[in-house]
Amino acid sequence: MPIAWAIDHAARIVVGTADGRLGLKEVEGYLDGMAQTATLSYRKLLDLTQCAPELSQEDLTSLGARVNAYRVEGAMGPAAIVVASEEAYQQARRFGELTAARRSLKIFRELGDAYRWLGTEPATATRQVAAGN
């Protein structure tokens, strides 16, 4: 199932929610959608708590390269990824390692914590990946 997402232009935030199986094509569609709507510099919250990520190391490397290629279009905003499982945490961590030099990324176990952190981050930032709660 594709990632459902909504944009709040006033707050400069994109909130995405994945449900069901999450594969390479679903994440690529989400990333491409943000590039097409010129929201790459916005803060991003990606809720993966209701999905089963099915991303291989090759998929994660491909996604990391795709995000890094978007950098030519401008600064990347900070991203908060919320996960429920250890597998999702490890995949999000690996993705963060592949894209950390481009912007802030933090992984959370609780949605509220992710929202609070994003509220403290500017719409464009460049810090390293960090594990959350």
Secondary structure, DSSP 4 states (H G I P E B T S, - for coil): -PPEEEEETTTTEEEEEEEEEE-HHHHHHHHHHHHHTT-TTSEEEEEEEEEEE---HHHHHHHHHHHHHHGGGSPPPPEEEE-SSHHHHHHHHHHHHHHGGGS-EEEESSHHHHHHHHHHS-SS----EEE--
